[in-house]
Amino acid sequence: MNEPNACAASERGRKRCDTFEQDVKRDDDKREKTMEEQRPVQGQVQIKADEKDLQGQYSNLVMLHHNLEEFTLNFIYIFPNGPQGKLLSSVIVSPGHAKRILRALGENISRYEAQFGPIKEAPEGSGQPPNVGFVQ
């Protein structure tokens, strides 16, 4: 009974100690399962996103720029009732990644058109696209 972490000698104390030991073991088991569940399968990546990010944003214009090291994709929303827009996101990728995006987008457009028919690039009678640039 002189052990600092020993359980009480009474039957009542022993039950309390056993229960505590079982609870700790259950918590350890839960922690192990949680850690197991969090470990991604090799070749998979877990991506965390807030609900707001999962809702997405609508962009009706993308401006592309590049230099030797990178491609920049500026996703913009042009307001329908005026000559204004808002930069929603600027995404910077390597040239290799830009090429993979191009290939993936092309494959997805092909599948889309096979399922739903050809995509019209612009509404009929829309004329020239607006001259758009950034305001500083």
C-alpha positions as CSV (number, residue, x, y, z in Angstrom):
1,M,0.0,0.0,0.0
2,N,3.0,2.3,0.1
3,E,3.2,2.5,-3.7
4,P,2.3,6.1,-4.7
5,N,-0.1,5.0,-7.5
6,A,-1.6,1.9,-5.8
7,C,-5.3,1.5,-5.7
8,A,-7.3,1.6,-2.5
9,A,-7.4,-1.8,-0.6
10,S,-11.2,-1.7,-0.2
11,E,-13.4,-3.4,-2.8
12,R,-15.0,-0.1,-3.6
13,G,-11.5,1.5,-4.2
14,R,-10.4,-1.5,-6.4
15,K,-13.4,-1.1,-8.7
16,R,-12.7,2.6,-9.1
17,C,-9.1,1.8,-10.0
18,D,-10.1,-1.0,-12.4
19,T,-12.6,1.3,-14.1
20,F,-9.9,4.0,-14.4
21,E,-7.5,1.5,-16.0
22,Q,-10.2,0.4,-18.4
23,D,-11.1,4.0,-19.3
24,V,-7.4,4.8,-20.0
25,K,-7.0,1.6,-22.1
26,R,-10.2,2.6,-24.1
27,D,-8.9,6.1,-24.6
28,D,-5.5,4.7,-25.8
29,D,-7.4,2.4,-28.2
30,K,-9.4,5.4,-29.5
31,R,-6.2,7.4,-29.9
32,E,-4.6,4.5,-31.8
33,K,-7.6,4.2,-34.1
34,T,-7.7,7.9,-34.7
35,M,-4.0,8.0,-35.5
36,E,-4.5,5.0,-37.9
37,E,-7.5,6.7,-39.6
38,Q,-5.4,9.8,-40.0
39,R,-2.5,8.1,-41.7
40,P,-3.0,8.4,-45.4
41,V,-2.7,5.4,-47.6
42,Q,0.6,5.5,-49.5
43,G,0.1,7.7,-52.6
44,Q,-2.8,9.5,-51.1
45,V,-2.8,13.0,-49.6
46,Q,-5.3,14.3,-47.0
47,I,-6.6,17.7,-47.8
48,K,-8.2,19.9,-45.1
49,A,-10.7,22.6,-46.2
50,D,-13.1,24.9,-44.4
51,E,-16.7,24.8,-45.4
52,K,-16.4,28.2,-47.0
53,D,-13.6,26.9,-49.2
54,L,-15.6,23.9,-50.2
55,Q,-18.5,26.1,-51.5
56,G,-16.1,27.5,-54.1
57,Q,-16.3,30.8,-55.9
58,Y,-17.6,31.7,-59.4
59,S,-15.1,33.3,-61.7
60,N,-16.0,34.6,-65.2
61,L,-12.5,35.6,-66.2
62,V,-9.0,34.1,-65.8
63,M,-5.9,36.2,-66.7
64,L,-2.7,34.2,-67.2
65,H,0.8,35.4,-66.9
66,H,4.1,33.5,-67.0
67,N,7.9,33.9,-66.7
68,L,10.7,31.4,-66.7
69,E,9.9,30.1,-63.3
70,E,6.1,30.1,-62.9
71,F,2.6,30.6,-64.3
72,T,0.2,32.9,-62.5
73,L,-3.6,32.3,-62.9
74,N,-5.6,35.2,-61.7
75,F,-9.3,34.2,-61.2
76,I,-11.5,37.3,-61.4
77,Y,-15.3,38.0,-61.2
78,I,-16.4,40.8,-63.6
79,F,-19.6,42.4,-62.2
80,P,-22.5,42.3,-64.7
81,N,-23.7,45.9,-64.1
82,G,-20.5,47.9,-64.6
83,P,-17.0,48.0,-65.7
84,Q,-15.6,46.6,-62.4
85,G,-14.3,43.3,-61.3
86,K,-12.8,41.6,-58.2
87,L,-9.7,39.4,-58.0
88,L,-10.9,36.3,-56.2
89,S,-7.7,34.3,-56.2
90,S,-4.2,34.3,-57.6
91,V,-2.7,30.9,-58.1
92,I,1.0,30.5,-58.9
93,V,2.2,27.1,-60.2
94,S,5.4,25.8,-61.8
95,P,5.6,25.3,-65.6
96,G,5.4,21.5,-65.2
97,H,2.3,21.8,-63.0
98,A,0.7,24.3,-65.5
99,K,1.2,21.6,-68.2
100,R,-0.4,18.9,-66.0
101,I,-3.4,21.3,-65.3
102,L,-3.8,21.9,-69.1
103,R,-3.8,18.1,-69.8
104,A,-6.2,17.4,-66.9
105,L,-8.5,20.2,-68.0
106,G,-8.4,18.9,-71.6
107,E,-9.3,15.4,-70.6
108,N,-12.2,16.6,-68.4
109,I,-13.6,18.8,-71.2
110,S,-13.5,15.9,-73.6
111,R,-15.4,13.7,-71.1
112,Y,-17.9,16.5,-70.5
113,E,-18.5,17.0,-74.2
114,A,-18.9,13.3,-74.7
115,Q,-21.6,13.2,-72.0
116,F,-23.3,16.6,-72.5
117,G,-22.4,17.7,-76.0
118,P,-20.1,20.5,-77.4
119,I,-19.4,23.5,-75.2
120,K,-19.9,26.9,-76.8
121,E,-17.0,29.1,-76.0
122,A,-19.0,32.4,-76.1
123,P,-22.7,33.2,-76.2
124,E,-23.8,34.0,-79.8
125,G,-23.6,37.7,-80.6
126,S,-21.4,38.5,-77.6
127,G,-18.7,40.3,-79.8
128,Q,-15.2,41.0,-78.5
129,P,-14.3,40.3,-74.9
130,P,-13.8,43.4,-72.8
131,N,-10.4,45.0,-72.3
132,V,-9.6,44.1,-68.7
133,G,-6.7,45.1,-66.5
134,F,-5.7,45.6,-62.9
135,V,-6.3,48.9,-61.1
136,Q,-3.5,50.0,-58.9
